[in-house]
Amino acid sequence: MTTRRDFLGASIAAGLSLSFPQGLRSLYTPARAAVWAPLLEPQKGETLITVLHTNDTHSQIDPILENDKTYAGKGGAARRATLVKRVRKENPNTLLIDAGDVCQGTPYFNFYRGEVEYKAMSLIGYDVGTIGNHEFDNGVESLAKALQFANFDIVSTNYDVRGSALESKVKTHVVKEVGGLRIGLFGLGISPTGLITPDNFKPLLYLDPVGTSRGVTKLLREQERCTLVLAMSHLGYYPDAKHGEVGDTQVAAQVEGIDFIASGHTHTFMEKPVLQKNPAGKDTIIFQVGRSGIYVGRVDFTVRDGKITASAGRLLDLRDESLV
């Protein structure tokens, strides 16, 4: 007898193999270039690295309902899977990362408490993700159970998970070798105060995101010998910080050595990446792509002799009818 859970799992697996309309006119490439096409043309001796990223997907496994006045029919895990597959076919040196709030927002989370979300992400082919505040909606123990279905790395640098059920499931950072390059990745989480019920966060400790970012970036650069350092941040995007917020702009402005921050939490629909000068006067790229998996962000880097020679970013809309 097929149970509802078995049917759901089979349906997701089948759906993730489907083709679908994709694309958005590129911000840096010709208007009707294929959504999976590289944004940069590597020169002799250069390596092209592609980073695809999402944030705040909020259990949106299916496309947005057709009665939504703004985003009807957009998104969906199956479309994202096809996009990722095609991008990786064009450039095998591709990382797929997520900036948190995978959970909460549709009945999938209410019924399955994160299992469906992490199974879907595993099937899509995520490499690394971090933790958002809504991952704690059912508490630390529940999150730990959900993470058993994630076959990719989960990192959180400023949540101290020692002594908790997450200790064996969450790392402070990871290093991935892509195209012969060492790429360091770490994660940042928002302060739980006012966002996460204290009992649902215990026994975790929240650490200063600026200080922890400095420490892990130094480690990744000097000890791990990483060419690129990427952060997945659920701190939020506050370019002005009028109320004293510490978000991605503030971290980038105070920490040297972060090449790219995949942003989350504030559901900010950026049309293109923004640049923030770090204390050494170099640029950190920041990019956030709204919510609910409506868009996917893409940032391409070319690297030669351990140095970035160029970068470009683009917003990808999974329902652009200009592409077939």
Residue frames as qw, qx, qy, qz and C-alpha x, y, z in Angstrom:
[[0.000, 0.888, 0.460, 0.000, 0.00, 0.00, 0.00],
 [0.413, 0.397, -0.016, 0.820, 1.36, 3.42, -0.95],
 [0.292, -0.659, -0.466, 0.513, 1.30, 5.88, 1.91],
 [0.167, 0.971, 0.173, 0.001, 0.77, 9.60, 1.51],
 [0.348, -0.793, 0.383, 0.320, 4.42, 10.14, 2.44],
 [0.604, -0.050, 0.670, 0.429, 5.63, 7.62, -0.19],
 [0.434, 0.721, 0.493, 0.221, 3.42, 9.28, -2.81],
 [0.041, -0.988, 0.029, 0.148, 4.73, 12.73, -1.91],
 [0.468, -0.582, 0.528, 0.405, 8.34, 11.61, -2.15],
 [0.571, 0.217, 0.683, 0.401, 7.77, 9.94, -5.49],
 [0.293, 0.877, 0.372, 0.075, 5.96, 12.98, -6.83],
 [0.173, -0.916, 0.227, 0.282, 8.79, 15.30, -5.89],
 [0.533, -0.329, 0.650, 0.429, 11.39, 13.02, -7.42],
 [0.508, 0.478, 0.640, 0.323, 9.41, 12.79, -10.64],
 [0.142, 0.959, 0.240, -0.051, 8.70, 16.50, -10.76],
 [0.326, -0.793, 0.318, 0.405, 12.33, 17.44, -10.40],
 [0.522, -0.069, 0.672, 0.521, 13.11, 15.79, -13.72],
 [0.411, 0.757, 0.508, 0.020, 10.67, 17.93, -15.71],
 [0.363, 0.167, 0.208, 0.893, 11.59, 20.69, -18.17],
 [0.035, -0.824, -0.499, 0.266, 10.05, 24.14, -17.83],
 [0.321, 0.835, 0.093, 0.437, 10.20, 27.71, -19.20],
 [0.656, -0.490, -0.151, 0.554, 13.10, 29.65, -17.76],
 [0.533, 0.216, 0.121, 0.809, 15.14, 32.84, -17.80],
 [0.047, -0.921, -0.250, 0.294, 15.17, 36.58, -17.39],
 [0.515, 0.788, -0.072, 0.329, 16.85, 39.15, -19.57],
 [0.759, -0.160, -0.247, 0.580, 20.40, 39.30, -18.28],
 [0.210, -0.949, -0.073, 0.224, 21.68, 42.32, -16.46],
 [0.294, -0.719, 0.473, 0.416, 25.16, 41.91, -17.93],
 [0.371, -0.052, 0.817, 0.438, 24.73, 39.78, -21.05],
 [0.187, -0.056, -0.530, -0.825, 22.77, 40.13, -24.33],
 [0.527, -0.099, 0.211, -0.817, 19.05, 40.50, -23.74],
 [0.898, 0.049, -0.072, -0.430, 17.95, 37.12, -25.03],
 [0.266, 0.456, -0.840, 0.125, 20.94, 35.01, -23.96],
 [0.734, -0.244, -0.619, -0.134, 20.00, 31.58, -22.60],
 [0.556, -0.754, 0.112, -0.332, 19.46, 31.61, -18.84],
 [0.919, -0.320, 0.140, 0.181, 22.03, 28.86, -18.42],
 [0.669, 0.591, -0.090, 0.443, 24.71, 30.60, -20.51],
 [0.614, -0.300, -0.232, 0.692, 27.86, 31.86, -18.74],
 [0.002, -0.971, -0.193, 0.141, 27.99, 35.58, -17.95],
 [0.137, -0.834, 0.449, 0.290, 31.74, 35.78, -18.60],
 [0.879, 0.441, -0.176, 0.049, 34.01, 34.36, -21.28],
 [0.690, -0.615, 0.267, 0.272, 37.14, 33.01, -19.58],
 [0.400, 0.814, -0.412, -0.087, 40.41, 33.92, -21.26],
 [0.789, 0.265, -0.519, 0.196, 43.41, 31.66, -21.59],
 [0.380, 0.178, -0.664, 0.619, 44.55, 30.48, -18.18],
 [0.371, -0.224, 0.291, -0.853, 41.33, 31.56, -16.44],
 [0.113, -0.243, -0.960, 0.083, 38.82, 29.34, -14.60],
 [0.388, -0.346, -0.227, -0.823, 35.11, 30.18, -14.70],
 [0.104, -0.191, -0.869, 0.444, 33.26, 29.63, -11.40],
 [0.362, -0.422, -0.392, -0.733, 29.46, 29.95, -11.24],
 [0.007, -0.123, -0.775, 0.620, 27.55, 30.46, -7.99],
 [0.381, -0.450, -0.545, -0.596, 23.77, 29.94, -8.01],
 [0.111, -0.044, -0.696, 0.708, 21.94, 31.00, -4.88],
 [0.380, -0.584, -0.555, -0.455, 18.50, 31.15, -3.26],
 [0.068, 0.063, -0.604, 0.791, 17.09, 32.53, -0.02],
 [0.390, 0.162, 0.445, -0.790, 13.84, 32.42, 1.92],
 [0.284, -0.016, -0.804, -0.522, 12.26, 29.70, -0.20],
 [0.431, -0.061, 0.444, -0.783, 9.79, 29.13, 2.66],
 [0.472, 0.123, 0.855, -0.174, 8.56, 25.61, 1.81],
 [0.569, 0.582, -0.019, -0.581, 7.44, 26.73, -1.66],
 [0.521, -0.107, 0.806, 0.262, 7.86, 23.37, -3.39],
 [0.441, 0.598, 0.639, 0.200, 5.18, 24.11, -5.99],
 [0.220, 0.345, 0.220, 0.886, 5.00, 27.19, -8.23],
 [0.130, 0.163, 0.364, -0.908, 3.22, 30.24, -6.79],
 [0.332, 0.510, 0.773, -0.178, -0.57, 29.92, -7.02],
 [0.262, 0.401, 0.535, 0.696, -2.24, 31.36, -10.09],
 [0.166, -0.869, -0.441, -0.150, -4.36, 33.73, -8.00],
 [0.496, -0.539, -0.042, 0.679, -1.27, 35.65, -6.86],
 [0.330, 0.915, 0.187, -0.138, -1.47, 39.09, -8.48],
 [0.003, -0.884, 0.420, 0.204, 2.30, 39.57, -8.78],
 [0.086, -0.523, 0.837, 0.131, 4.08, 36.22, -9.01],
 [0.861, 0.143, 0.283, -0.397, 1.43, 33.78, -10.28],
 [0.938, 0.346, -0.016, -0.005, 2.95, 30.58, -11.66],
 [0.320, 0.765, -0.508, 0.232, 6.55, 31.50, -10.86],
 [0.290, -0.561, 0.714, -0.302, 9.11, 29.41, -9.04],
 [0.963, -0.013, 0.008, -0.267, 8.79, 25.78, -8.02],
 [0.581, -0.534, 0.597, 0.144, 11.37, 23.16, -7.08],
 [0.803, 0.281, 0.485, 0.202, 11.06, 21.26, -10.36],
 [0.442, 0.879, 0.035, 0.178, 11.89, 24.34, -12.43],
 [0.250, -0.869, 0.428, -0.009, 14.82, 25.16, -10.19],
 [0.773, -0.229, 0.571, 0.156, 16.14, 21.63, -10.62],
 [0.730, 0.540, 0.332, 0.256, 16.05, 21.89, -14.41],
 [0.150, 0.968, -0.154, 0.131, 17.75, 25.29, -14.32],
 [0.484, -0.697, 0.527, 0.056, 20.56, 23.96, -12.12],
 [0.829, 0.067, 0.520, 0.195, 21.01, 20.92, -14.34],
 [0.600, 0.733, 0.194, 0.256, 21.36, 23.08, -17.45],
 [0.059, -0.949, 0.297, -0.089, 23.74, 25.56, -15.84],
 [0.627, -0.510, 0.581, 0.098, 25.95, 22.72, -14.65],
 [0.819, 0.348, 0.399, 0.220, 25.94, 21.21, -18.13],
 [0.392, 0.880, -0.023, 0.267, 27.28, 24.51, -19.50],
 [0.137, 0.694, -0.537, 0.460, 29.72, 25.01, -16.62],
 [0.792, -0.235, -0.556, 0.091, 30.50, 22.02, -14.38],
 [0.394, 0.037, -0.459, 0.795, 32.34, 24.43, -12.04],
 [0.350, -0.520, -0.224, -0.746, 29.06, 25.47, -10.42],
 [0.141, -0.106, -0.791, 0.585, 28.07, 25.77, -6.76],
 [0.385, -0.559, -0.466, -0.567, 24.46, 25.96, -5.54],
 [0.262, -0.051, -0.645, 0.716, 23.97, 27.58, -2.12],
 [0.314, -0.696, -0.530, -0.368, 21.11, 28.80, 0.09],
 [0.125, 0.371, -0.364, 0.845, 20.89, 31.61, 2.65],
 [0.021, -0.125, -0.806, 0.579, 18.26, 30.17, 4.98],
 [0.518, 0.253, 0.352, -0.737, 14.55, 30.12, 5.80],
 [0.176, 0.057, -0.902, -0.391, 14.04, 26.95, 3.83],
 [0.144, -0.373, -0.905, 0.145, 11.10, 26.19, 6.13],
 [0.059, 0.554, 0.567, -0.606, 7.67, 27.59, 6.99],
 [0.182, 0.335, -0.232, -0.895, 5.16, 29.07, 4.56],
 [0.630, 0.065, -0.505, -0.587, 3.13, 26.22, 3.04],
 [0.877, -0.282, 0.128, -0.366, 1.40, 23.06, 4.37],
 [0.805, 0.310, -0.469, 0.188, 4.46, 21.00, 3.37],
 [0.190, 0.409, -0.616, 0.646, 6.17, 22.32, 6.50],
 [0.590, -0.316, 0.277, -0.689, 3.08, 22.00, 8.68],
 [0.963, -0.005, -0.073, -0.260, 2.68, 18.31, 7.79],
 [0.928, 0.187, -0.198, 0.255, 6.29, 17.17, 7.30],
 [0.544, -0.819, 0.074, 0.169, 8.31, 19.55, 9.52],
 [0.056, -0.818, 0.483, 0.308, 11.14, 20.18, 7.06],
 [0.680, -0.078, 0.702, 0.197, 11.57, 16.71, 5.57],
 [0.623, 0.658, 0.409, 0.112, 10.13, 17.65, 2.18],
 [0.136, 0.975, -0.151, -0.091, 12.17, 20.85, 1.90],
 [0.311, -0.675, 0.644, 0.183, 15.52, 19.19, 2.57],
 [0.698, 0.139, 0.684, 0.163, 14.72, 16.18, 0.41],
 [0.525, 0.812, 0.253, 0.036, 13.84, 18.50, -2.47],
 [0.005, -0.927, 0.356, 0.116, 17.02, 20.54, -2.03],
 [0.556, -0.380, 0.713, 0.194, 19.07, 17.34, -2.01],
 [0.678, 0.414, 0.587, 0.155, 17.46, 16.20, -5.26],
 [0.331, 0.942, 0.036, -0.038, 18.02, 19.61, -6.85],
 [0.814, 0.255, -0.137, 0.503, 21.72, 19.34, -5.99],
 [0.203, -0.946, 0.133, -0.215, 22.48, 21.97, -3.36],
 [0.654, 0.337, -0.497, 0.461, 26.08, 22.04, -2.15],
 [0.313, -0.102, -0.558, 0.762, 25.83, 24.17, 0.99],
 [0.258, -0.723, -0.391, -0.508, 23.15, 26.00, 2.98],
 [0.117, 0.176, -0.566, 0.797, 22.82, 27.97, 6.20],
 [0.193, -0.499, -0.819, 0.208, 20.11, 28.31, 8.86],
 [0.132, -0.472, -0.157, -0.857, 17.38, 30.94, 8.98],
 [0.278, -0.181, 0.553, -0.764, 15.20, 31.86, 11.95],
 [0.784, 0.013, -0.029, -0.620, 12.20, 29.88, 10.67],
 [0.621, 0.210, -0.755, 0.020, 14.20, 26.67, 10.72],
 [0.123, 0.080, -0.781, 0.607, 13.70, 26.85, 14.53],
 [0.514, -0.252, -0.122, -0.811, 9.90, 27.12, 14.42],
 [0.888, -0.262, -0.292, -0.240, 9.57, 23.61, 15.86],
 [0.640, -0.705, 0.307, -0.007, 12.72, 23.75, 17.99],
 [0.007, 0.687, -0.710, -0.158, 16.29, 22.49, 17.78],
 [0.511, -0.091, 0.854, -0.046, 15.44, 18.79, 18.08],
 [0.664, 0.581, 0.427, -0.200, 12.93, 19.00, 15.23],
 [0.356, 0.848, -0.323, -0.226, 15.42, 20.82, 13.02],
 [0.232, -0.506, 0.825, 0.094, 18.03, 18.16, 13.72],
 [0.627, 0.207, 0.746, -0.086, 15.57, 15.47, 12.60],
 [0.579, 0.771, 0.148, -0.220, 14.78, 17.40, 9.41],
 [0.112, 0.822, -0.513, -0.218, 18.48, 17.83, 8.59],
 [0.592, -0.192, 0.775, 0.109, 18.94, 14.07, 8.33],
 [0.664, 0.564, 0.490, 0.034, 17.30, 14.45, 4.91],
 [0.238, 0.933, -0.216, -0.164, 19.88, 17.00, 3.72],
 [0.917, 0.007, 0.174, 0.359, 22.69, 15.32, 1.78],
 [0.423, 0.671, -0.071, 0.605, 24.57, 18.62, 1.51],
 [0.460, -0.074, -0.475, 0.746, 26.52, 20.67, 4.04],
 [0.254, -0.884, -0.321, -0.225, 24.84, 23.00, 6.53],
 [0.528, 0.107, -0.302, 0.787, 27.06, 25.75, 7.94],
 [0.265, -0.903, -0.218, -0.258, 26.50, 28.33, 10.66],
 [0.541, 0.334, -0.382, 0.671, 29.45, 30.30, 11.95],
 [0.074, -0.353, 0.351, -0.864, 27.80, 32.54, 14.54],
 [0.813, -0.358, -0.039, -0.458, 25.36, 30.00, 16.02],
 [0.004, -0.444, 0.862, -0.245, 27.26, 27.97, 18.59],
 [0.826, -0.083, -0.306, -0.466, 25.59, 24.55, 18.31],
 [0.347, 0.285, -0.839, 0.308, 27.94, 22.69, 20.65],
 [0.124, 0.031, 0.811, -0.570, 26.13, 20.45, 23.12],
 [0.602, 0.295, 0.193, -0.716, 22.94, 20.43, 21.05],
 [0.781, 0.257, 0.569, -0.034, 21.26, 17.97, 18.69],
 [0.558, 0.828, -0.020, -0.059, 22.70, 20.04, 15.83],
 [0.365, -0.751, 0.495, 0.242, 26.34, 19.55, 16.82],
 [0.567, -0.114, 0.744, 0.334, 26.91, 16.65, 14.42],
 [0.485, 0.614, 0.600, 0.168, 24.85, 18.20, 11.61],
 [0.178, 0.977, 0.084, 0.084, 26.01, 21.83, 11.42],
 [0.745, 0.001, -0.022, 0.667, 29.58, 22.96, 10.63],
 [0.176, -0.762, -0.071, 0.620, 31.17, 26.36, 11.14],
 [0.308, 0.716, -0.367, -0.508, 32.52, 26.37, 7.56],
 [0.878, 0.136, 0.438, 0.137, 33.35, 24.09, 4.65],
 [0.013, -0.617, 0.525, 0.586, 35.84, 24.09, 1.79],
 [0.823, 0.416, 0.377, -0.092, 34.83, 22.88, -1.66],
 [0.319, -0.368, 0.584, 0.649, 37.27, 22.22, -4.48],
 [0.581, 0.684, 0.400, -0.184, 35.73, 23.44, -7.72],
 [0.601, 0.786, -0.051, 0.136, 37.61, 23.64, -11.01],
 [0.743, 0.184, -0.301, 0.569, 40.86, 23.02, -9.14],
 [0.004, 0.540, -0.231, 0.809, 40.22, 25.99, -6.83],
 [0.316, -0.315, -0.778, 0.442, 39.59, 25.90, -3.09],
 [0.242, -0.521, -0.225, -0.787, 36.40, 27.78, -2.20],
 [0.164, -0.125, -0.759, 0.618, 35.56, 28.51, 1.43],
 [0.363, -0.507, -0.449, -0.640, 31.96, 28.89, 2.57],
 [0.153, -0.144, -0.730, 0.650, 30.46, 29.98, 5.88],
 [0.224, -0.620, -0.633, -0.406, 27.05, 30.96, 7.23],
 [0.035, 0.081, -0.390, 0.916, 25.60, 33.76, 9.34],
 [0.236, -0.561, -0.784, -0.118, 22.33, 33.73, 11.28],
 [0.176, -0.663, -0.091, -0.722, 20.13, 36.53, 12.55],
 [0.076, -0.212, 0.677, -0.701, 19.88, 37.30, 16.27],
 [0.249, -0.361, -0.893, -0.100, 17.14, 35.13, 17.80],
 [0.026, -0.333, -0.506, 0.795, 15.90, 37.96, 20.02],
 [0.410, 0.433, 0.163, -0.786, 12.31, 38.74, 19.11],
 [0.546, 0.370, -0.528, -0.535, 12.34, 36.24, 16.22],
 [0.615, 0.040, -0.787, -0.026, 12.83, 32.82, 17.77],
 [0.727, -0.607, -0.074, -0.313, 11.07, 31.60, 20.91],
 [0.141, -0.716, 0.650, -0.211, 13.84, 31.17, 23.52],
 [0.759, -0.175, 0.602, -0.178, 12.87, 27.56, 24.23],
 [0.858, 0.488, 0.160, -0.019, 13.13, 26.78, 20.50],
 [0.416, 0.806, -0.371, 0.200, 16.70, 28.14, 20.36],
 [0.508, -0.637, 0.552, -0.181, 18.12, 26.55, 23.50],
 [0.594, -0.685, -0.010, 0.422, 20.90, 25.52, 24.09],
 [0.620, 0.477, 0.172, 0.599, 22.39, 27.39, 21.11],
 [0.304, -0.686, -0.099, 0.653, 24.30, 30.64, 21.59],
 [0.465, 0.841, 0.200, 0.191, 24.24, 33.61, 19.23],
 [0.617, -0.353, 0.110, 0.695, 27.67, 35.10, 18.48],
 [0.100, 0.780, -0.072, -0.614, 28.64, 38.47, 16.99],
 [0.809, 0.501, 0.294, 0.086, 28.46, 38.10, 13.19],
 [0.310, 0.906, -0.276, 0.084, 31.20, 40.65, 12.48],
 [0.341, -0.670, 0.655, -0.077, 33.73, 39.10, 14.82],
 [0.784, -0.006, 0.621, -0.002, 32.99, 35.54, 13.74],
 [0.703, 0.701, 0.116, 0.024, 33.16, 36.57, 10.07],
 [0.101, 0.872, -0.477, 0.047, 36.60, 38.07, 10.60],
 [0.526, -0.457, 0.714, -0.065, 37.82, 34.92, 12.28],
 [0.804, 0.218, 0.553, 0.011, 36.47, 32.42, 9.77],
 [0.572, 0.819, -0.035, -0.004, 37.53, 34.51, 6.76],
 [0.073, -0.798, 0.597, -0.027, 41.08, 34.72, 8.11],
 [0.659, -0.211, 0.721, -0.046, 41.05, 30.95, 8.67],
 [0.783, 0.490, 0.382, -0.023, 39.75, 30.23, 5.18],
 [0.416, 0.884, -0.210, 0.022, 42.26, 32.55, 3.53],
 [0.031, -0.768, 0.625, -0.135, 45.38, 31.75, 5.52],
 [0.493, -0.291, 0.806, -0.149, 45.01, 28.20, 6.82],
 [0.723, 0.336, 0.594, -0.111, 42.70, 26.66, 4.22],
 [0.252, -0.286, 0.544, 0.748, 44.33, 28.59, 1.33],
 [0.414, 0.626, 0.658, -0.058, 41.01, 29.43, -0.31],
 [0.273, 0.148, 0.390, 0.867, 40.94, 31.45, -3.51],
 [0.310, -0.456, -0.318, -0.771, 37.30, 32.49, -3.04],
 [0.050, -0.174, -0.782, 0.596, 35.38, 33.07, 0.20],
 [0.339, -0.378, -0.510, -0.694, 31.58, 33.01, 0.06],
 [0.133, 0.054, 0.698, -0.702, 29.11, 33.75, 2.84],
 [0.298, -0.479, -0.709, -0.423, 25.49, 32.68, 3.10],
 [0.054, 0.023, -0.460, 0.886, 23.85, 35.24, 5.35],
 [0.246, -0.632, -0.700, -0.227, 20.46, 35.34, 7.01],
 [0.277, -0.325, -0.347, 0.835, 21.24, 38.66, 8.69],
 [0.239, 0.842, 0.459, -0.149, 19.23, 40.75, 6.22],
 [0.466, 0.331, 0.232, 0.787, 20.02, 43.55, 3.79],
 [0.185, -0.902, -0.311, 0.234, 20.01, 47.00, 5.42],
 [0.597, 0.458, 0.056, 0.657, 22.03, 49.39, 3.24],
 [0.043, -0.737, 0.072, -0.671, 21.30, 52.36, 5.51],
 [0.560, -0.220, -0.686, 0.409, 20.96, 50.63, 8.91],
 [0.158, -0.614, -0.018, -0.773, 18.93, 53.53, 10.29],
 [0.729, -0.568, 0.010, -0.382, 17.98, 51.54, 13.37],
 [0.302, -0.667, 0.670, -0.123, 21.39, 50.07, 14.07],
 [0.974, 0.116, 0.128, -0.146, 20.87, 46.80, 12.24],
 [0.242, -0.566, 0.731, 0.295, 23.88, 44.62, 11.53],
 [0.856, 0.405, 0.248, -0.207, 23.18, 43.13, 8.14],
 [0.861, 0.223, 0.245, 0.386, 25.19, 42.11, 5.11],
 [0.325, 0.848, -0.032, 0.417, 26.26, 45.65, 4.19],
 [0.392, -0.845, 0.296, -0.211, 27.62, 46.23, 7.69],
 [0.879, -0.262, 0.352, 0.187, 29.50, 42.91, 7.76],
 [0.748, 0.480, 0.184, 0.420, 31.01, 43.50, 4.31],
 [0.121, 0.914, -0.097, 0.375, 32.09, 47.02, 5.30],
 [0.464, -0.767, 0.394, -0.204, 33.96, 45.74, 8.38],
 [0.827, -0.220, 0.509, 0.097, 35.46, 42.43, 7.22],
 [0.223, 0.655, -0.586, -0.422, 38.23, 41.95, 4.68],
 [0.095, -0.291, 0.936, 0.171, 38.33, 38.97, 2.39],
 [0.518, 0.380, 0.724, -0.251, 34.69, 38.08, 1.65],
 [0.113, -0.045, 0.619, 0.776, 34.15, 37.92, -2.10],
 [0.391, -0.270, -0.539, -0.695, 30.40, 37.31, -2.14],
 [0.239, 0.079, 0.732, -0.634, 27.52, 37.35, 0.33],
 [0.290, -0.335, -0.762, -0.473, 24.39, 35.44, -0.69],
 [0.171, -0.138, 0.390, -0.894, 21.88, 37.45, 1.31],
 [0.344, -0.410, -0.813, -0.228, 18.61, 36.48, 2.99],
 [0.194, -0.387, -0.686, 0.585, 15.99, 37.27, 5.63],
 [0.127, 0.436, 0.188, -0.871, 14.60, 40.63, 4.47],
 [0.527, 0.527, 0.664, 0.051, 12.94, 39.25, 1.29],
 [0.048, 0.734, -0.173, -0.655, 14.66, 41.97, -0.73],
 [0.758, 0.498, 0.399, 0.139, 13.99, 41.66, -4.47],
 [0.220, -0.658, 0.363, 0.622, 17.24, 42.96, -5.94],
 [0.722, 0.659, 0.013, -0.210, 17.37, 43.44, -9.70],
 [0.704, 0.524, -0.373, 0.302, 21.12, 43.00, -9.68],
 [0.738, -0.318, -0.337, 0.490, 23.98, 42.52, -7.20],
 [0.073, -0.979, 0.071, -0.179, 25.36, 45.48, -5.27],
 [0.697, 0.273, -0.383, 0.541, 28.96, 46.19, -4.28],
 [0.490, -0.869, -0.021, -0.072, 30.21, 47.16, -0.82],
 [0.398, 0.665, -0.506, 0.379, 33.77, 48.32, -0.15],
 [0.830, -0.418, -0.312, 0.200, 35.55, 46.42, 2.61],
 [0.419, -0.859, 0.085, 0.282, 38.21, 47.99, 4.91],
 [0.581, -0.250, 0.478, 0.609, 40.91, 47.23, 2.31],
 [0.246, 0.552, -0.196, -0.773, 38.99, 49.12, -0.37],
 [0.063, 0.059, -0.900, -0.427, 38.03, 45.98, -2.28],
 [0.595, -0.080, -0.176, -0.780, 34.50, 45.07, -3.35],
 [0.232, 0.079, 0.943, -0.225, 32.27, 42.49, -1.70],
 [0.346, -0.160, -0.597, -0.706, 29.32, 41.44, -3.85],
 [0.293, 0.161, 0.733, -0.592, 25.91, 41.24, -2.10],
 [0.387, -0.029, -0.598, -0.701, 22.88, 39.71, -3.80],
 [0.320, 0.170, 0.798, -0.481, 19.44, 38.77, -2.46],
 [0.176, -0.060, -0.720, -0.669, 16.63, 37.36, -4.61],
 [0.540, -0.272, -0.178, -0.776, 13.40, 37.97, -2.70],
 [0.509, -0.162, 0.710, -0.459, 11.51, 34.96, -1.41],
 [0.790, 0.223, 0.409, -0.398, 9.68, 31.73, -2.22],
 [0.575, -0.069, 0.707, 0.406, 12.05, 30.53, -4.93],
 [0.483, 0.801, 0.255, -0.243, 10.53, 32.96, -7.42],
 [0.440, 0.831, -0.339, 0.035, 14.01, 33.87, -8.65],
 [0.894, -0.213, 0.039, 0.393, 17.48, 32.36, -8.55],
 [0.023, -0.942, 0.263, 0.207, 20.58, 34.51, -8.33],
 [0.907, 0.215, 0.070, 0.355, 23.72, 33.89, -10.36],
 [0.109, -0.923, 0.325, 0.173, 27.22, 35.30, -9.92],
 [0.913, 0.304, -0.027, 0.269, 30.10, 34.26, -12.18],
 [0.334, -0.836, 0.354, 0.252, 33.79, 34.73, -11.41],
 [0.824, 0.469, -0.234, 0.215, 36.85, 34.26, -13.59],
 [0.608, -0.734, 0.283, 0.104, 40.04, 33.43, -11.73],
 [0.763, 0.519, -0.277, 0.268, 43.68, 33.34, -12.82],
 [0.498, 0.319, -0.531, 0.607, 46.70, 32.57, -10.63],
 [0.376, -0.378, -0.693, 0.484, 44.60, 32.67, -7.48],
 [0.020, 0.316, 0.183, -0.931, 43.07, 36.09, -8.16],
 [0.404, 0.672, 0.598, -0.167, 39.63, 37.15, -9.39],
 [0.294, -0.033, 0.412, 0.862, 39.96, 38.76, -12.81],
 [0.310, -0.168, -0.303, -0.885, 36.27, 39.56, -13.38],
 [0.122, 0.291, 0.876, -0.364, 32.80, 39.01, -11.92],
 [0.321, -0.117, -0.363, -0.867, 29.23, 39.43, -13.16],
 [0.215, 0.196, 0.834, -0.468, 25.77, 38.82, -11.72],
 [0.343, -0.108, -0.547, -0.756, 22.31, 38.19, -13.02],
 [0.533, 0.048, 0.558, -0.634, 18.78, 37.59, -11.73],
 [0.142, 0.006, -0.905, -0.400, 17.15, 34.46, -13.16],
 [0.599, 0.092, 0.257, -0.753, 13.36, 34.33, -13.54],
 [0.323, -0.033, 0.942, 0.086, 12.07, 30.81, -14.03],
 [0.446, 0.599, 0.654, -0.123, 9.12, 31.99, -16.16],
 [0.062, 0.607, -0.283, -0.740, 10.73, 34.23, -18.78],
 [0.759, 0.455, 0.444, -0.142, 8.80, 33.44, -21.97],
 [0.353, 0.826, -0.354, -0.260, 11.57, 34.83, -24.18],
 [0.056, -0.474, 0.876, 0.063, 13.44, 31.56, -23.68],
 [0.902, 0.083, -0.111, -0.408, 12.42, 28.19, -25.05]]
